[in-house]
């Protein structure tokens, strides 16, 4: 055992460290290491102090990126617990950190190889005087891992400081032991095959788990587990910080969104069972039921709402038992369609699943390797020669550690429920990045984030996820200037119009935040992207021509062509070309508002040309609508929505156009995603009276008992799949922004509030417009056609409140009372 004098806040404290089975002469090793890193710093022309001493390590039998789980353990002794015990750590693909048997953290934040994230943790609160054990589980899901996860080699890296240097991963320390986890393998979710596991569509999430109990190392993370037969790790690569300007494999940078947190959530009830009599409240996971040998049993548990997190599966005995846990956001009718979300009779369970084979041991517990998203859990059990004691799983919901502080209520219960399910969906799908959905794909898409980001900011007052997403998308740029539709993403996903939406997002973010320094760094990227589209613009036709990367507008109902209108030609499409015009307008405004010297005259000329050309070729004055194409044989809501936003539809026809596009059932319908643009048009045209009418799909969703937002409208060609899709959360933006009239897109001066109420009579809430302490609290009731009463309270920023031509300035911290 070695004693090391520490530089703790407690003078004279002695840290006693056991480095494993072999002790080394530390002076020659330290000298060799110092010489090595000095030479390396000279070669890389970076300061010596900027280098980490940590190295990536792995198990000697792990080849590269194949599916594997590697377990690491190290132990040390403390005379007393230091005030702090900081570590930075990361892994490829993923880690779980345990200290003295307690699960402390998991990570890292999603990134790419050139921007590989590491987490920082202070472990002092988990330590104790005497012997301490740190155990780390490193996952690589191999070929079928989540599409957003890149990988170089299954490996672990830990950097300690001062007293915690005992945890630093280095090949010369012999402080860790490791083992490839036996009794575990990944389970590919079949989605390309005809006998697929899911209901349909793309599956980009991680594989699930198969656990073979007799081989599994139960309790491996506990201090009393014996790792004497484990092996020493091997060197994989040096740990290179991205700030140092280069490296051989991963370039490391710190997490830039806060870590997630876990909270207990209980099942609401048991909906079905084929089993012996169950103890009262069995679904709470506190009591077991005995399932006799050689039998088949089934249970259907209901969480009451869609949720995301980590379940703990638990059982005892039952050697030879097979258990299958199927996680489903909702239940399906036999034809694959959805029904009322509470309906169980006549439905089927389809979804991803974990498979466990029991070894007969007592008090077994297993936490799946990745998040599970579900409302319903089906458990199927086939016992062998021994009975099984089965407990219902317990569950820990996972959310960002950034709290939701916004509140809302009104005299419209339907709207309040829409706001609640929107908030729930966005909260579930904001982890350490923005998830497009919680179950099937879980990738960070540009179009989805365009809506999710401002909603998250309004709910929390925090912009860190938005900055992370904007930078991620920029990093997904190809040499043509086209951005990957989702990033991080190791596959080649390109939808050309999403690159245009990214430009719109930059302007939106700047207007909300005023963060000129951050946004300015992307201006060359804006010009690069627009240059790509400029090459394909046909001056003669006034349309964007055929491009290598297909556009995506919306999930049109009954369209067999992905993302565009039925029968549409992308080279002569009004919404495709108008998205280009929209991005031109955003780029012009962005350069003007940032006072950038770029000459925008060419963009202004082209924008005016598009507006005139589309109006001349596709506007039908008799219908007050824009056709989707020059042939005028198909009309959708999308074209006219953009026509309003871009002044293509004559101003005198805008009111009639909005009413017509909402009430003509023959038009191609905008889905949840695209109604963000519809709401924007209503706000621009000052038509809050049409807001409730535009909410029709959400009101139908509430009537079906949905607890989260779905991906698209039901269609016999393409039934809706995802049950937790935050791109449908735009009602949040417009309830606060249009009905309550809070201007969240102005970053300078006082916050402005000018309520319109729309169809409401009363509303109250709080919005952290510029931060949790920097928002507006309100409780308002409309009196007749022109009267108002209630209160408005300003946070740390003054509020200008307007009503029917009158205006009041509310100083920071003060309350306006309206009688």
Secondary structure, 3 states (H helix, E strand, C coil): CEEEECCCCCCCCEEEECCCCCCCCHHHHHHHHHHHHHHHHHHHCCCHHHCCCCEEEECCCCCCCCCEEEEEEEEEEECCCCCCCEEEEEEECEEEEEECCEEEEEECCCCECCEEEEEEEECHHHCCCEEEEEEEEEEECHHHCCCCCCCCCCEEEEEECHHHHHHCCCCCCCCCEEEECCCEEEECCCCCCCCCCCCCCCCCCCCEEEEEHHHCCCCCCCCCCCCCCCECCEEEEECEEHHHCCCCCCEEEECCCCCEEEEECCCCEEEEEECCCCCCCHHHCCCEEEECCCCEEEEEEEEEEEEEEEEEEEEEECCCCEEEEEEECCCEECCCCECCCCCCCCEECCCEEEEEECCCCCCEEEECCCCEEEEEEEEEEECCCCCEEEEEEEEEEEEECCCCCCEEEECCHHHHHHHHHHHHHHHHCECCCECCCCCCCCCCEHHHHHHHHHHHHHHHCCCHHHHHHHHHHHHCECCCCCECCECCCCCCCCCHHHHHHHHHHHHHHHHHHCCHHHHHCCHHHHHHHHHHHHHHEECCCCEECCCCCCCCCCCCCCCCCCCCCCCCCHHHCHHHHHHHHHHHHHHHHHHHHCCCCCCCHHHHHHHHHHHHHHHHHHEECCCCEECCCCCCCCCEHHHHHHHHHCCCCCHHHHHHHHHHHHHCCCCECCCCCCHHHHHHHHHHCCCHHHHHHHCHHHHHHHHCCCCCCCCCCCCCCCCCCCCCCHHHCHHHHHHHHHHCCECCCCCCCCEEECCCCCCCCEEEEEECCCCCCCCEEEEEEEECCCEEEEEEEECCCCEEEEECCEEEEECCCCEEEEC
